[in-house]
Amino acid sequence: MERTKKILLISSLISLCITCLFFILAIFEVKVFDGIWLRFLLIFASLCVGCGFLVNELNILKRNKILGIISISFLGVSIFFALIIFCTPLFDEGSVFNTITAIIALFSTFFMIVISLVTKLERKLLILQISTYVILFLLEILISILIAGYPLFNVNAMTEIFSVVCVISVGLLIALWILSTKKSSTNESLNNSQEFIKVLKSDYENLIEENKKLKKQIEMLTKKD
């Protein structure tokens, strides 16, 4: 597991460096936002974000195996579909596959955020958690409608509603993130305040038996005295 995380981290950092290099070239008026160079830019950017997210998903896998596997599956599908688009003629076409991929990637991102918070907070702050996830789900639906090409902002007052939902979602997410960080820090400090050693079960049982024998010997010696 640790080796996999190290490989993913290195891959993410290398992809990040290459992505930054593309943007630096763009500053010097190199046309990196056109043609094949744009494809390469998006590929490396996707790998950077995807590998970074996968490291977090592996941490979730330790806390909850089922949710971790589901989350990794969604992320893997999103990255795979995105790479198909960037490496094929689909990139230049506004196809249904592109729309579906964008919606899956959006759902995957929101799902990872929710699972990360759920596995950290568990049943703590349940009302606040549920409220946050409901607002996030509403925001996901609104963005998905926009991705699908529906002129959502032509609807009366929809711009204001969308803006309010975005602000509330970000605020609630930041609040939960701060509280989950505090909880993690508290658990870590409690663990660090105690010292633990690992022993085999057989060794532990032998120690108990030895302890019983010593107690009997002490009792016998005490009686003799």
NUTORDREN-226685 format. One record per residue (C-alpha): residue in one letter; x, y, z. Coordinates in steps of 0.25 Angstrom, whole numbers, plus 5000, padded with zeros to 4 digits. Each point is the difference from the previous one (the first is absolute). Example, Ala and Ser with C-alpha at 12.3 -4.5 7.8 and 13.67 -1.06 7.14 Angstrom:
REM NUTORDREN-226685
<rec><resn>A</resn><xx>5049</xx><yy>4982</yy><zz>5031</zz></rec>
<rec><resn>S</resn><xx>5006</xx><yy>5014</yy><zz>4998</zz></rec>
REM end
This chain:
REM NUTORDREN-226685
<rec><resn>M</resn><xx>5000</xx><yy>5000</yy><zz>5000</zz></rec>
<rec><resn>E</resn><xx>5011</xx><yy>5010</yy><zz>5004</zz></rec>
<rec><resn>R</resn><xx>5008</xx><yy>4997</yy><zz>4987</zz></rec>
<rec><resn>T</resn><xx>4987</xx><yy>5002</yy><zz>4992</zz></rec>
<rec><resn>K</resn><xx>4998</xx><yy>5014</yy><zz>5007</zz></rec>
<rec><resn>K</resn><xx>5015</xx><yy>5003</yy><zz>4997</zz></rec>
<rec><resn>I</resn><xx>4998</xx><yy>4997</yy><zz>4985</zz></rec>
<rec><resn>L</resn><xx>4987</xx><yy>5008</yy><zz>4999</zz></rec>
<rec><resn>L</resn><xx>5007</xx><yy>5012</yy><zz>5007</zz></rec>
<rec><resn>I</resn><xx>5012</xx><yy>5000</yy><zz>4991</zz></rec>
<rec><resn>S</resn><xx>4991</xx><yy>4999</yy><zz>4988</zz></rec>
<rec><resn>S</resn><xx>4991</xx><yy>5011</yy><zz>5005</zz></rec>
<rec><resn>L</resn><xx>5012</xx><yy>5009</yy><zz>5002</zz></rec>
<rec><resn>I</resn><xx>5007</xx><yy>4997</yy><zz>4987</zz></rec>
<rec><resn>S</resn><xx>4986</xx><yy>5003</yy><zz>4993</zz></rec>
<rec><resn>L</resn><xx>4999</xx><yy>5013</yy><zz>5008</zz></rec>
<rec><resn>C</resn><xx>5014</xx><yy>5004</yy><zz>4996</zz></rec>
<rec><resn>I</resn><xx>4997</xx><yy>4998</yy><zz>4985</zz></rec>
<rec><resn>T</resn><xx>4987</xx><yy>5007</yy><zz>5001</zz></rec>
<rec><resn>C</resn><xx>5006</xx><yy>5012</yy><zz>5006</zz></rec>
<rec><resn>L</resn><xx>5011</xx><yy>5000</yy><zz>4989</zz></rec>
<rec><resn>F</resn><xx>4989</xx><yy>5001</yy><zz>4990</zz></rec>
<rec><resn>F</resn><xx>4994</xx><yy>5012</yy><zz>5007</zz></rec>
<rec><resn>I</resn><xx>5014</xx><yy>5006</yy><zz>5001</zz></rec>
<rec><resn>L</resn><xx>5001</xx><yy>4998</yy><zz>4985</zz></rec>
<rec><resn>A</resn><xx>4987</xx><yy>5007</yy><zz>4998</zz></rec>
<rec><resn>I</resn><xx>5005</xx><yy>5012</yy><zz>5007</zz></rec>
<rec><resn>F</resn><xx>5011</xx><yy>5001</yy><zz>4989</zz></rec>
<rec><resn>E</resn><xx>4989</xx><yy>5000</yy><zz>4990</zz></rec>
<rec><resn>V</resn><xx>5002</xx><yy>4985</yy><zz>4996</zz></rec>
<rec><resn>K</resn><xx>4987</xx><yy>4995</yy><zz>4994</zz></rec>
<rec><resn>V</resn><xx>4997</xx><yy>4989</yy><zz>5010</zz></rec>
<rec><resn>F</resn><xx>4985</xx><yy>5001</yy><zz>5000</zz></rec>
<rec><resn>D</resn><xx>4999</xx><yy>4996</yy><zz>4986</zz></rec>
<rec><resn>G</resn><xx>5000</xx><yy>4987</yy><zz>4993</zz></rec>
<rec><resn>I</resn><xx>5008</xx><yy>4988</yy><zz>5005</zz></rec>
<rec><resn>W</resn><xx>5007</xx><yy>5008</yy><zz>5011</zz></rec>
<rec><resn>L</resn><xx>4987</xx><yy>5003</yy><zz>5007</zz></rec>
<rec><resn>R</resn><xx>4997</xx><yy>4985</yy><zz>5000</zz></rec>
<rec><resn>F</resn><xx>5013</xx><yy>4997</yy><zz>5007</zz></rec>
<rec><resn>L</resn><xx>4997</xx><yy>5012</yy><zz>5010</zz></rec>
<rec><resn>L</resn><xx>4987</xx><yy>4994</yy><zz>5003</zz></rec>
<rec><resn>I</resn><xx>5006</xx><yy>4985</yy><zz>5001</zz></rec>
<rec><resn>F</resn><xx>5010</xx><yy>5004</yy><zz>5010</zz></rec>
<rec><resn>A</resn><xx>4991</xx><yy>5009</yy><zz>5008</zz></rec>
<rec><resn>S</resn><xx>4990</xx><yy>4989</yy><zz>5001</zz></rec>
<rec><resn>L</resn><xx>5011</xx><yy>4990</yy><zz>5005</zz></rec>
<rec><resn>C</resn><xx>5005</xx><yy>5010</yy><zz>5010</zz></rec>
<rec><resn>V</resn><xx>4986</xx><yy>5002</yy><zz>5006</zz></rec>
<rec><resn>G</resn><xx>4996</xx><yy>4985</yy><zz>4998</zz></rec>
<rec><resn>C</resn><xx>5013</xx><yy>4995</yy><zz>5007</zz></rec>
<rec><resn>G</resn><xx>4999</xx><yy>5010</yy><zz>5011</zz></rec>
<rec><resn>F</resn><xx>4985</xx><yy>4996</yy><zz>5003</zz></rec>
<rec><resn>L</resn><xx>5004</xx><yy>4985</yy><zz>4999</zz></rec>
<rec><resn>V</resn><xx>5010</xx><yy>5002</yy><zz>5012</zz></rec>
<rec><resn>N</resn><xx>4988</xx><yy>5006</yy><zz>5008</zz></rec>
<rec><resn>E</resn><xx>4991</xx><yy>4988</yy><zz>4996</zz></rec>
<rec><resn>L</resn><xx>5010</xx><yy>4990</yy><zz>5005</zz></rec>
<rec><resn>N</resn><xx>5000</xx><yy>5007</yy><zz>5014</zz></rec>
<rec><resn>I</resn><xx>4984</xx><yy>4999</yy><zz>4999</zz></rec>
<rec><resn>L</resn><xx>5002</xx><yy>4985</yy><zz>4996</zz></rec>
<rec><resn>K</resn><xx>5007</xx><yy>4998</yy><zz>5014</zz></rec>
<rec><resn>R</resn><xx>4988</xx><yy>5006</yy><zz>5007</zz></rec>
<rec><resn>N</resn><xx>4989</xx><yy>4994</yy><zz>4992</zz></rec>
<rec><resn>K</resn><xx>5003</xx><yy>4989</yy><zz>4990</zz></rec>
<rec><resn>I</resn><xx>4987</xx><yy>5000</yy><zz>4993</zz></rec>
<rec><resn>L</resn><xx>4998</xx><yy>5015</yy><zz>4998</zz></rec>
<rec><resn>G</resn><xx>5015</xx><yy>5001</yy><zz>4996</zz></rec>
<rec><resn>I</resn><xx>4999</xx><yy>4990</yy><zz>4989</zz></rec>
<rec><resn>I</resn><xx>4987</xx><yy>5007</yy><zz>4995</zz></rec>
<rec><resn>S</resn><xx>5007</xx><yy>5013</yy><zz>5000</zz></rec>
<rec><resn>I</resn><xx>5012</xx><yy>4995</yy><zz>4993</zz></rec>
<rec><resn>S</resn><xx>4992</xx><yy>4993</yy><zz>4990</zz></rec>
<rec><resn>F</resn><xx>4992</xx><yy>5013</yy><zz>4996</zz></rec>
<rec><resn>L</resn><xx>5014</xx><yy>5008</yy><zz>5000</zz></rec>
<rec><resn>G</resn><xx>5006</xx><yy>4989</yy><zz>4991</zz></rec>
<rec><resn>V</resn><xx>4988</xx><yy>5001</yy><zz>4990</zz></rec>
<rec><resn>S</resn><xx>5001</xx><yy>5015</yy><zz>5000</zz></rec>
<rec><resn>I</resn><xx>5015</xx><yy>5000</yy><zz>4997</zz></rec>
<rec><resn>F</resn><xx>4999</xx><yy>4989</yy><zz>4989</zz></rec>
<rec><resn>F</resn><xx>4988</xx><yy>5007</yy><zz>4993</zz></rec>
<rec><resn>A</resn><xx>5008</xx><yy>5013</yy><zz>5000</zz></rec>
<rec><resn>L</resn><xx>5012</xx><yy>4994</yy><zz>4994</zz></rec>
<rec><resn>I</resn><xx>4992</xx><yy>4994</yy><zz>4989</zz></rec>
<rec><resn>I</resn><xx>4994</xx><yy>5013</yy><zz>4997</zz></rec>
<rec><resn>F</resn><xx>5014</xx><yy>5007</yy><zz>5000</zz></rec>
<rec><resn>C</resn><xx>5006</xx><yy>4990</yy><zz>4991</zz></rec>
<rec><resn>T</resn><xx>4990</xx><yy>4998</yy><zz>4990</zz></rec>
<rec><resn>P</resn><xx>4992</xx><yy>5009</yy><zz>4990</zz></rec>
<rec><resn>L</resn><xx>4989</xx><yy>5001</yy><zz>5011</zz></rec>
<rec><resn>F</resn><xx>5008</xx><yy>5011</yy><zz>5005</zz></rec>
<rec><resn>D</resn><xx>4996</xx><yy>5009</yy><zz>4988</zz></rec>
<rec><resn>E</resn><xx>4985</xx><yy>4995</yy><zz>5000</zz></rec>
<rec><resn>G</resn><xx>4989</xx><yy>5004</yy><zz>5010</zz></rec>
<rec><resn>S</resn><xx>4995</xx><yy>4986</yy><zz>5002</zz></rec>
<rec><resn>V</resn><xx>4991</xx><yy>4994</yy><zz>5010</zz></rec>
<rec><resn>F</resn><xx>5012</xx><yy>4992</yy><zz>5005</zz></rec>
<rec><resn>N</resn><xx>5007</xx><yy>5013</yy><zz>5004</zz></rec>
<rec><resn>T</resn><xx>4988</xx><yy>5004</yy><zz>5007</zz></rec>
<rec><resn>I</resn><xx>4998</xx><yy>4987</yy><zz>5008</zz></rec>
<rec><resn>T</resn><xx>5015</xx><yy>5000</yy><zz>5003</zz></rec>
<rec><resn>A</resn><xx>4999</xx><yy>5014</yy><zz>5006</zz></rec>
<rec><resn>I</resn><xx>4988</xx><yy>4997</yy><zz>5008</zz></rec>
<rec><resn>I</resn><xx>5007</xx><yy>4987</yy><zz>5005</zz></rec>
<rec><resn>A</resn><xx>5013</xx><yy>5008</yy><zz>5004</zz></rec>
<rec><resn>L</resn><xx>4991</xx><yy>5010</yy><zz>5007</zz></rec>
<rec><resn>F</resn><xx>4993</xx><yy>4989</yy><zz>5008</zz></rec>
<rec><resn>S</resn><xx>5013</xx><yy>4993</yy><zz>5003</zz></rec>
<rec><resn>T</resn><xx>5006</xx><yy>5013</yy><zz>5006</zz></rec>
<rec><resn>F</resn><xx>4987</xx><yy>5003</yy><zz>5009</zz></rec>
<rec><resn>F</resn><xx>5000</xx><yy>4985</yy><zz>5004</zz></rec>
<rec><resn>M</resn><xx>5015</xx><yy>5000</yy><zz>5004</zz></rec>
<rec><resn>I</resn><xx>4997</xx><yy>5013</yy><zz>5008</zz></rec>
<rec><resn>V</resn><xx>4988</xx><yy>4994</yy><zz>5007</zz></rec>
<rec><resn>I</resn><xx>5007</xx><yy>4986</yy><zz>5003</zz></rec>
<rec><resn>S</resn><xx>5012</xx><yy>5007</yy><zz>5005</zz></rec>
<rec><resn>L</resn><xx>4992</xx><yy>5008</yy><zz>5010</zz></rec>
<rec><resn>V</resn><xx>4991</xx><yy>4989</yy><zz>5004</zz></rec>
<rec><resn>T</resn><xx>5012</xx><yy>4990</yy><zz>5003</zz></rec>
<rec><resn>K</resn><xx>5007</xx><yy>5011</yy><zz>5009</zz></rec>
<rec><resn>L</resn><xx>4987</xx><yy>5005</yy><zz>5007</zz></rec>
<rec><resn>E</resn><xx>4992</xx><yy>4987</yy><zz>5001</zz></rec>
<rec><resn>R</resn><xx>4988</xx><yy>5003</yy><zz>5008</zz></rec>
<rec><resn>K</resn><xx>5005</xx><yy>5014</yy><zz>5006</zz></rec>
<rec><resn>L</resn><xx>4993</xx><yy>5012</yy><zz>4996</zz></rec>
<rec><resn>L</resn><xx>4989</xx><yy>4992</yy><zz>4992</zz></rec>
<rec><resn>I</resn><xx>4990</xx><yy>5011</yy><zz>4998</zz></rec>
<rec><resn>L</resn><xx>5011</xx><yy>5009</yy><zz>4994</zz></rec>
<rec><resn>Q</resn><xx>5005</xx><yy>4989</yy><zz>4992</zz></rec>
<rec><resn>I</resn><xx>4987</xx><yy>4997</yy><zz>4994</zz></rec>
<rec><resn>S</resn><xx>4997</xx><yy>5014</yy><zz>4997</zz></rec>
<rec><resn>T</resn><xx>5013</xx><yy>5002</yy><zz>4993</zz></rec>
<rec><resn>Y</resn><xx>4998</xx><yy>4987</yy><zz>4991</zz></rec>
<rec><resn>V</resn><xx>4986</xx><yy>5004</yy><zz>4996</zz></rec>
<rec><resn>I</resn><xx>5005</xx><yy>5014</yy><zz>4996</zz></rec>
<rec><resn>L</resn><xx>5011</xx><yy>4994</yy><zz>4992</zz></rec>
<rec><resn>F</resn><xx>4991</xx><yy>4990</yy><zz>4993</zz></rec>
<rec><resn>L</resn><xx>4991</xx><yy>5012</yy><zz>4996</zz></rec>
<rec><resn>L</resn><xx>5013</xx><yy>5007</yy><zz>4995</zz></rec>
<rec><resn>E</resn><xx>5004</xx><yy>4988</yy><zz>4992</zz></rec>
<rec><resn>I</resn><xx>4986</xx><yy>4999</yy><zz>4993</zz></rec>
<rec><resn>L</resn><xx>5001</xx><yy>5014</yy><zz>4996</zz></rec>
<rec><resn>I</resn><xx>5014</xx><yy>4999</yy><zz>4995</zz></rec>
<rec><resn>S</resn><xx>4996</xx><yy>4987</yy><zz>4992</zz></rec>
<rec><resn>I</resn><xx>4989</xx><yy>5007</yy><zz>4994</zz></rec>
<rec><resn>L</resn><xx>5009</xx><yy>5011</yy><zz>4995</zz></rec>
<rec><resn>I</resn><xx>5010</xx><yy>4990</yy><zz>4995</zz></rec>
<rec><resn>A</resn><xx>4989</xx><yy>4993</yy><zz>4992</zz></rec>
<rec><resn>G</resn><xx>4998</xx><yy>5013</yy><zz>4993</zz></rec>
<rec><resn>Y</resn><xx>4987</xx><yy>5005</yy><zz>5006</zz></rec>
<rec><resn>P</resn><xx>4999</xx><yy>5015</yy><zz>5001</zz></rec>
<rec><resn>L</resn><xx>4998</xx><yy>5000</yy><zz>5015</zz></rec>
<rec><resn>F</resn><xx>5003</xx><yy>5015</yy><zz>5002</zz></rec>
<rec><resn>N</resn><xx>4989</xx><yy>5004</yy><zz>4990</zz></rec>
<rec><resn>V</resn><xx>4990</xx><yy>4996</yy><zz>5011</zz></rec>
<rec><resn>N</resn><xx>4995</xx><yy>5011</yy><zz>5009</zz></rec>
<rec><resn>A</resn><xx>5009</xx><yy>5002</yy><zz>5013</zz></rec>
<rec><resn>M</resn><xx>5008</xx><yy>4987</yy><zz>4997</zz></rec>
<rec><resn>T</resn><xx>5013</xx><yy>5008</yy><zz>5000</zz></rec>
<rec><resn>E</resn><xx>4998</xx><yy>5005</yy><zz>5014</zz></rec>
<rec><resn>I</resn><xx>4995</xx><yy>4986</yy><zz>5004</zz></rec>
<rec><resn>F</resn><xx>5012</xx><yy>4994</yy><zz>4994</zz></rec>
<rec><resn>S</resn><xx>5010</xx><yy>5010</yy><zz>5007</zz></rec>
<rec><resn>V</resn><xx>4993</xx><yy>4998</yy><zz>5013</zz></rec>
<rec><resn>V</resn><xx>5001</xx><yy>4985</yy><zz>5000</zz></rec>
<rec><resn>C</resn><xx>5015</xx><yy>5001</yy><zz>4996</zz></rec>
<rec><resn>V</resn><xx>5003</xx><yy>5010</yy><zz>5011</zz></rec>
<rec><resn>I</resn><xx>4993</xx><yy>4991</yy><zz>5010</zz></rec>
<rec><resn>S</resn><xx>5006</xx><yy>4987</yy><zz>4995</zz></rec>
<rec><resn>V</resn><xx>5014</xx><yy>5006</yy><zz>5001</zz></rec>
<rec><resn>G</resn><xx>4998</xx><yy>5006</yy><zz>5014</zz></rec>
<rec><resn>L</resn><xx>4994</xx><yy>4986</yy><zz>5005</zz></rec>
<rec><resn>L</resn><xx>5012</xx><yy>4993</yy><zz>4994</zz></rec>
<rec><resn>I</resn><xx>5010</xx><yy>5009</yy><zz>5006</zz></rec>
<rec><resn>A</resn><xx>4993</xx><yy>4998</yy><zz>5014</zz></rec>
<rec><resn>L</resn><xx>5000</xx><yy>4985</yy><zz>4999</zz></rec>
<rec><resn>W</resn><xx>5014</xx><yy>5000</yy><zz>4995</zz></rec>
<rec><resn>I</resn><xx>5005</xx><yy>5008</yy><zz>5012</zz></rec>
<rec><resn>L</resn><xx>4992</xx><yy>4992</yy><zz>5010</zz></rec>
<rec><resn>S</resn><xx>5005</xx><yy>4986</yy><zz>4994</zz></rec>
<rec><resn>T</resn><xx>5014</xx><yy>5006</yy><zz>5001</zz></rec>
<rec><resn>K</resn><xx>4998</xx><yy>5003</yy><zz>5014</zz></rec>
<rec><resn>K</resn><xx>4994</xx><yy>4986</yy><zz>5003</zz></rec>
<rec><resn>S</resn><xx>5012</xx><yy>4993</yy><zz>4993</zz></rec>
<rec><resn>S</resn><xx>5010</xx><yy>5009</yy><zz>5008</zz></rec>
<rec><resn>T</resn><xx>4993</xx><yy>4996</yy><zz>5013</zz></rec>
<rec><resn>N</resn><xx>5000</xx><yy>4985</yy><zz>4997</zz></rec>
<rec><resn>E</resn><xx>5015</xx><yy>5001</yy><zz>4996</zz></rec>
<rec><resn>S</resn><xx>5004</xx><yy>5008</yy><zz>5013</zz></rec>
<rec><resn>L</resn><xx>4992</xx><yy>4989</yy><zz>5008</zz></rec>
<rec><resn>N</resn><xx>5008</xx><yy>4989</yy><zz>4993</zz></rec>
<rec><resn>N</resn><xx>5013</xx><yy>5007</yy><zz>5002</zz></rec>
<rec><resn>S</resn><xx>4997</xx><yy>5002</yy><zz>5015</zz></rec>
<rec><resn>Q</resn><xx>5001</xx><yy>4985</yy><zz>5002</zz></rec>
<rec><resn>E</resn><xx>5010</xx><yy>4990</yy><zz>4997</zz></rec>
<rec><resn>F</resn><xx>4997</xx><yy>4987</yy><zz>4993</zz></rec>
<rec><resn>I</resn><xx>5008</xx><yy>4988</yy><zz>4996</zz></rec>
<rec><resn>K</resn><xx>4996</xx><yy>4988</yy><zz>4991</zz></rec>
<rec><resn>V</resn><xx>5001</xx><yy>4986</yy><zz>5005</zz></rec>
<rec><resn>L</resn><xx>4996</xx><yy>4987</yy><zz>4994</zz></rec>
<rec><resn>K</resn><xx>4987</xx><yy>4994</yy><zz>5006</zz></rec>
<rec><resn>S</resn><xx>5008</xx><yy>4987</yy><zz>5003</zz></rec>
<rec><resn>D</resn><xx>5010</xx><yy>5008</yy><zz>5008</zz></rec>
<rec><resn>Y</resn><xx>4990</xx><yy>5008</yy><zz>5007</zz></rec>
<rec><resn>E</resn><xx>4993</xx><yy>4987</yy><zz>5004</zz></rec>
<rec><resn>N</resn><xx>5013</xx><yy>4995</yy><zz>5005</zz></rec>
<rec><resn>L</resn><xx>5003</xx><yy>5013</yy><zz>5008</zz></rec>
<rec><resn>I</resn><xx>4986</xx><yy>4998</yy><zz>5007</zz></rec>
<rec><resn>E</resn><xx>5003</xx><yy>4986</yy><zz>5004</zz></rec>
<rec><resn>E</resn><xx>5014</xx><yy>5003</yy><zz>5005</zz></rec>
<rec><resn>N</resn><xx>4994</xx><yy>5011</yy><zz>5008</zz></rec>
<rec><resn>K</resn><xx>4990</xx><yy>4991</yy><zz>5006</zz></rec>
<rec><resn>K</resn><xx>5011</xx><yy>4990</yy><zz>5004</zz></rec>
<rec><resn>L</resn><xx>5008</xx><yy>5011</yy><zz>5006</zz></rec>
<rec><resn>K</resn><xx>4988</xx><yy>5004</yy><zz>5008</zz></rec>
<rec><resn>K</resn><xx>4998</xx><yy>4986</yy><zz>5005</zz></rec>
<rec><resn>Q</resn><xx>5015</xx><yy>4999</yy><zz>5004</zz></rec>
<rec><resn>I</resn><xx>4999</xx><yy>5013</yy><zz>5008</zz></rec>
<rec><resn>E</resn><xx>4987</xx><yy>4995</yy><zz>5007</zz></rec>
<rec><resn>M</resn><xx>5007</xx><yy>4987</yy><zz>5004</zz></rec>
<rec><resn>L</resn><xx>5012</xx><yy>5007</yy><zz>5005</zz></rec>
<rec><resn>T</resn><xx>4992</xx><yy>5010</yy><zz>5008</zz></rec>
<rec><resn>K</resn><xx>4992</xx><yy>4988</yy><zz>5006</zz></rec>
<rec><resn>K</resn><xx>5013</xx><yy>4993</yy><zz>5004</zz></rec>
<rec><resn>D</resn><xx>5005</xx><yy>5013</yy><zz>5007</zz></rec>
REM end
